[in-house]
Amino acid sequence: MDSRPTIEQIIGGSDQIACELYNRGLYEESIDQNLITLKLLRERNPSVLRNIANVYYQIPDVQKSLEYFREYMDITKSKDNDDCRTLAQYLTRTSNFDEARELVFNQNECEGKHLDMGWFLHREGQFKEAFIETEIGRNGAFWTGDRYPPKCNRWNGQSIKGMKICLIGEAGMGD
């Protein structure tokens, strides 16, 4: 009986090593291992291409990330909302704003679509529309890191004259 590992076991081991390297923050080494996995597979495997794109994004080498993610999207023909949002993020980070905007505005309906639409509308100075889209996308959620917002009423447009207000910078320092 032959006790040598099969090619499938070798490929699985290579993929596992790439994942472990990534989890330890050894991104360059993870990319190298993912490329070894691709060579072992002898094909452009979508999952490995997506992994490589993600690792390049962590370095960050967003241009390389975009190249690998585009290849992943071309092979899979994915219309998944998360994939479309990821591609739009990579496009935005590489200053491909028009292409990213088109992708966001034409993607399937989801909360993330509205958050992203809000970002583009803010960028274009269409503030009223941007806030409406962002509120739809947030669906009432607050993002405050590890803390929950204090118990208080949300502002709904009424006058604040003579009232105490609580401002929560829940979307980052840009608020």
C-alpha positions as CSV (number, residue, x, y, z in Angstrom):
1,M,0.0,0.0,0.0
2,D,1.3,3.4,-1.0
3,S,1.5,5.8,2.0
4,R,2.4,8.9,0.0
5,P,-0.2,11.7,0.2
6,T,-2.5,12.3,-2.7
7,I,-2.3,15.5,-4.8
8,E,-5.6,16.5,-3.2
9,Q,-4.1,16.1,0.3
10,I,-1.1,18.1,-0.7
11,I,-3.3,20.9,-2.2
12,G,-5.4,20.9,1.0
13,G,-2.3,21.1,3.1
14,S,-0.9,24.0,1.1
15,D,-4.2,25.8,1.4
16,Q,-4.3,25.2,5.1
17,I,-0.7,26.6,5.5
18,A,-1.7,29.7,3.5
19,C,-4.6,30.2,5.9
20,E,-2.5,29.8,9.0
21,L,0.1,32.2,7.7
22,Y,-2.7,34.8,7.0
23,N,-4.1,34.3,10.5
24,R,-0.7,35.0,12.0
25,G,-0.4,38.2,10.0
26,L,2.3,36.8,7.7
27,Y,0.7,38.2,4.6
28,E,3.6,38.0,2.2
29,E,4.2,34.4,3.1
30,S,0.5,33.7,2.8
31,I,0.5,35.1,-0.8
32,D,3.5,32.9,-1.7
33,Q,1.8,29.8,-0.3
34,N,-1.5,30.7,-2.1
35,L,0.5,31.0,-5.3
36,I,2.0,27.5,-4.6
37,T,-1.5,26.2,-4.2
38,L,-2.5,27.7,-7.6
39,K,0.4,25.9,-9.2
40,L,-0.5,22.6,-7.6
41,L,-4.1,23.0,-8.8
42,R,-2.9,23.7,-12.4
43,E,-5.9,26.0,-12.8
44,R,-7.1,29.4,-11.8
45,N,-9.2,28.4,-8.8
46,P,-11.7,31.0,-7.8
47,S,-11.4,30.5,-4.0
48,V,-7.6,30.8,-4.1
49,L,-7.8,33.9,-6.3
50,R,-10.3,35.5,-3.8
51,N,-8.0,34.6,-0.9
52,I,-5.0,36.1,-2.7
53,A,-7.0,39.3,-3.4
54,N,-7.9,39.5,0.3
55,V,-4.3,39.1,1.4
56,Y,-3.0,41.7,-1.0
57,Y,-5.7,44.1,0.4
58,Q,-4.2,43.6,3.9
59,I,-0.6,44.5,2.9
60,P,-2.0,46.9,1.4
61,D,-1.4,46.4,-2.3
62,V,-4.9,47.4,-3.5
63,Q,-4.0,47.3,-7.2
64,K,-2.8,43.6,-7.0
65,S,-5.9,42.9,-4.9
66,L,-8.1,44.4,-7.6
67,E,-6.4,42.3,-10.3
68,Y,-6.9,39.0,-8.5
69,F,-10.5,39.9,-7.4
70,R,-11.4,40.8,-11.0
71,E,-10.1,37.5,-12.1
72,Y,-12.2,35.8,-9.4
73,M,-15.3,37.7,-10.5
74,D,-14.6,36.9,-14.2
75,I,-14.4,33.2,-13.5
76,T,-17.3,33.0,-11.2
77,K,-19.6,35.5,-12.9
78,S,-20.6,36.3,-9.3
79,K,-23.5,38.7,-8.7
80,D,-23.4,38.1,-4.9
81,N,-23.9,41.4,-3.0
82,D,-20.8,40.9,-0.8
83,D,-18.7,40.2,-3.9
84,C,-20.0,43.3,-5.7
85,R,-19.4,45.4,-2.6
86,T,-15.9,44.1,-2.3
87,L,-15.1,44.8,-5.9
88,A,-16.6,48.3,-5.5
89,Q,-14.4,48.8,-2.4
90,Y,-11.2,47.8,-4.4
91,L,-12.2,50.0,-7.3
92,T,-12.8,53.0,-5.0
93,R,-9.4,52.4,-3.3
94,T,-7.7,52.5,-6.7
95,S,-9.6,55.7,-7.7
96,N,-11.8,53.9,-10.2
97,F,-14.8,55.9,-8.8
98,D,-17.0,55.9,-11.9
99,E,-16.8,52.1,-12.3
100,A,-17.3,51.5,-8.6
101,R,-20.4,53.9,-8.6
102,E,-22.0,52.1,-11.5
103,L,-21.4,48.7,-9.8
104,V,-22.9,49.9,-6.5
105,F,-26.0,51.6,-8.1
106,N,-26.7,48.6,-10.3
107,Q,-26.2,45.8,-7.7
108,N,-29.1,43.8,-6.2
109,E,-31.1,45.3,-3.4
110,C,-29.5,45.0,0.0
111,E,-28.7,47.3,3.0
112,G,-25.1,47.5,2.0
113,K,-26.1,48.9,-1.4
114,H,-27.7,51.9,0.3
115,L,-24.7,52.5,2.5
116,D,-22.5,52.5,-0.5
117,M,-24.8,54.7,-2.5
118,G,-24.8,57.1,0.4
119,W,-21.0,57.3,0.3
120,F,-21.0,58.1,-3.4
121,L,-23.8,60.7,-3.0
122,H,-21.9,62.4,-0.1
123,R,-18.8,62.4,-2.3
124,E,-20.8,64.1,-5.1
125,G,-22.2,66.7,-2.7
126,Q,-25.8,65.4,-2.9
127,F,-26.1,65.5,0.9
128,K,-29.9,65.2,1.3
129,E,-30.0,62.1,-0.9
130,A,-26.9,60.7,0.7
131,F,-28.4,60.9,4.2
132,I,-31.6,59.2,3.0
133,E,-29.7,56.3,1.4
134,T,-27.4,56.0,4.4
135,E,-30.3,55.8,6.8
136,I,-31.9,53.1,4.6
137,G,-28.6,51.2,4.7
138,R,-28.1,51.5,8.4
139,N,-31.6,50.3,9.0
140,G,-31.6,52.2,12.4
141,A,-28.3,50.6,13.5
142,F,-25.7,52.5,15.5
143,W,-22.0,51.6,15.0
144,T,-20.1,52.7,18.0
145,G,-17.4,50.1,18.3
146,D,-17.6,48.1,21.5
147,R,-19.9,50.5,23.3
148,Y,-23.6,50.9,22.9
149,P,-25.0,54.4,22.5
150,P,-26.5,56.0,25.6
151,K,-30.3,55.6,26.2
152,C,-31.6,58.7,24.5
153,N,-34.1,59.6,21.8
154,R,-33.0,59.9,18.2
155,W,-33.3,63.3,16.6
156,N,-36.1,63.3,14.0
157,G,-35.8,66.8,12.7
158,Q,-37.4,68.8,15.6
159,S,-36.0,72.0,16.9
160,I,-33.2,71.4,19.5
161,K,-33.4,74.9,20.9
162,G,-33.2,74.6,24.7
163,M,-32.5,70.9,24.6
164,K,-29.5,68.9,25.5
165,I,-28.1,66.8,22.7
166,C,-25.8,63.8,22.5
167,L,-23.7,63.5,19.4
168,I,-22.4,60.1,18.5
169,G,-19.6,59.9,16.0
170,E,-20.7,56.4,15.1
171,A,-19.2,56.2,11.6
172,G,-15.7,57.3,12.4
173,M,-13.7,60.4,12.9
174,G,-15.1,61.9,9.7
175,D,-18.4,62.5,11.4
